[in-house]
């Protein structure tokens, strides 16, 4: 296992250890998926996404394929999409903005294939550069496709705006919570809640609409404020578990916020 495999897998597994209301974590499975599914997918994807000499598109395609072969469900598409440029930048020494702007039509073709394989819920259809177009071939570079999608998808937004949410919101949230409690797992929970409270989750918005995404955002903000007021965050675990149960009963999964949380951990560890 090379350094980048280890960093990727550790970030994915660390995120599973933290309570993230509405998502799969060690306290509760959900949405027809288990912690074991995510752990297997992380291990399977790690060897592909961190393989040296690959393009960003190849990293995405091969990592998603490996994950799918092991789990037969979409456990980590968003994570892989966000991780591939970060790992490519770290391995090659190229600045992240340069990596993103150099993405090609071939990268788009491979990323489209990975997205179609994972078949994320609420994908829908759009008029321009639709990932489900019948030709199976993209009409633009991956960077351009992400620019077009940035207004409706927060993973795409990171490509278009140099991972602004990760560095502007995620990293400071993690560092602040770690300084407050000196506990990495609770710092991950705080990071997740911060991202969810500051950004309407685009996965929720695609499935249920903006009003539901806004409502969950407001709930997350309330819980974040209460959590950050705790001297010992463990005392707030019960409240977060109740929020988790409520979201899962409503079949609401803030998946984009979880993906951005993993990207935050990667960015910190890779020092990108």
N, C-alpha and C positions, 0 to 999 in steps of 0.2 A: 504494500500500500504506500503510494507516494504521499508527500506532504499535503497536496491539495485534495486527494481522496479523503484523508483523515479529517481535514478541516471541514469539508462538505458534510461528511457523515456525522461528525460531532455536532455541527450546527443543527442538522435535522433532528438528531436524537435529543439534543438539549431542549429544543422547542417542544418536543413531546412531553418532557418532564414538567413543564409549566402548565398551570391551569390557564386555559384560554377559552373563556365562555363561548359556546357554540361550535367549537372545534373538537377534534379528536385529541386526547391527551391521556396521561396515565391515570387520571381520576375517572375518566369515562370515555367509552367509545362513542360512536355516533354516525348517523347518516349512512348506515350500512357498511361502515368501515371500522377497522380495529387499530389499536396501537401497533399490533404486530404487522398489519399491512403497511403502515407507514415506515416502520423500522426496516422491513424487508426491501421496500422500495428505495429507501435511503442507501442501503448497502449496495443494492443492484445498480443504482444510478451513479454512485460515487466513482466506480471504476471507469465509467464511460465519460462522464462530464469532466473528469480530471485527467483524461488521457492526453499525453503530450502530442503536439503536432496536429491537432484537430482544428478545424474552423469552428466558429461559434455555432453555426447551423448544425454541423456534425455532432457537436457536444449535446445540443438539444435533442436531436433526433435519436441518437443512440442511447442517451440517458432515459428518455421517455419510453423507448422500446424495451429497455431492460427492466424498468419499473413495471410496465404493463405485463410483460411476460411472467413476472413474479406474483402479481396481485390481481390482474384482470380488472382493475378499477383505477380511476383517476386519483391517485394519491398526491402527486407532486408536480403536475404540469407547471403551475405558476412558480414554484420553487426553482425548477429547472430553467425556466425561461429567464428568471432573474439571476440565477447563479452563473449561467454560462458566460456572459460577458465579464462578470467580476473575476471568475477563475481564469478566463483567457487573458485578461489584462494583467493579472498577477503572474501568470506563467510566462508571458511574452515580454513583460516589462513595458508594454505600451500603455499610455494613459487611457483611462476608461472612455473619455469622450472620443478619442481617436478610434478606439475599437468599435464604438457604436456607429460612428459616421462611415466607417469602412465596410459595414455590413452589406452584403451583396444580394443579388436576385437568387443565387444558389442558396444562400443562408435562409432566405425567405421560403424557398421551396422545401427545404428540410424542416424548417420550423412549422410550416403549414402542415406537412405530413405528420409531425409529432402532435400538433393540436387536433387534427382529424382523428388520429389514433386514440388520444385520450378522451375526446368528445366531451368537453366540459359542459356542465349544465348551464342553460341560459345563453348559449353562444349566439343564437339568432342569426339574422342575415343583415347585411348592410349593402349599400349601393356601390361603394368604392373599395376595391381591393379585398373583397370578401374572401375569408379563408375557406369557405365552403364552395367556391366557384367550381363549376362542372369540369373545367379543363384540368383541374388539379395543379395548375401552374400559376404562380404569382405573377403579377403584372408590374412589380416594382421591387426595389430592394427591401430587405427586412427593416432597415432604419426608416424608410419612407412609410411602410405599412404601419409601423408602430406610431409614427407621427400622426397618421390619419386616425388611428384608433385611440389616441391618448385621451380624448375627451370623454370616452365611455368606458375605458379600462385602465385601472391604475397600474397594472403591470406594464402595459404599453407606455404609459406616462413616464415610467422610469427610463425607458429607452430614449424617449423623445427629449427628456429634460435631465439627462445625466444623473439619474437616481436621486433627484432632489428630495423626495420624501424620505428616503433612507437616511440621507445625510442631514437634512434639516429637522426631521422629526424623530426618526428611529434611533439614531446614534446618540443624540443628546438625552433622549428619554432613558435609554439603557444606562448610560454613564451616570446620570443623576440618581436613578434608583439604586444602582450598585453602590454609589457613594453613600447613600442613605442607609442601606440595610446590610451591605457587604454580603449579599446572597445572589448568586447569578440566576437561580431559578426564578426568584421573585422579581428580579430585574427584567427578566424576559416577559413575565406577566404584565409588568408595568409598561413595557415597551409595546406589547400587543394592545393593551387598553388605550394607550396614548394614540397609537396609529388609528385605532377604531373610533376614538372620540374626535379626532381631528379631521378624518377623511371618511365620508360615507363609503362603506365597503362596496366596491363595484361588482363583486360577485352577487351580493344581496340585491343590488339595484337591477342587475340583469334579470334575475329570477323573479323578483317581487315588486320592483319599481322603486322610485326615488323616495316615496313617502315612508316605506318600510325601512329603507336604508337609513334615512334621517332619524327615525324613531330609535333604531338600534344604536346609532351614533350618540344620541342624547342619553340613552341608558348607560352606555359605556363611559361617558363623561362623568355621570353621577357616581358610578362605581370607582372610577379612577381617583376622583377627589377623596372619596372615603378611604380607599386603600392607602393613598399617599399620606393620609393623616395618621396612619397606624405606626406606632413605634415597632410593633412586631406584626408583620404582614400576615402571619399564620392565623391571627385572630379574625381576619376577614375572609378566610377560606370558605366558610359556610355560606356567606352571602354570594360569593362568586360561583359556588356550586349550584346554588338556587338559580342564579342568572343563567348558568350553563344549561340546566335542565329546562328552563323556560324556553330558551332559544331552540333547543333540540326538539322539544315538543311541537314547536311551530315550524320545524324543519328548516330553520334558518342557520346558515353556515357562513360566518364572516371569513371566508377562505382567503380573500385577497389580503386582509390584515395579517393573517397567519403567514402568508407567503412573504410579505414585506418584513415580518419579524425575523424570519430565517435570513433574508437578504441583509438585514441589519447586522446579525451575528456574523455573517460571512464578511461583510465590509470591514467590521472591526478586527476580525481575526486575520484577514488578508492585508490589513492596513492599506486598503485601496481608497 
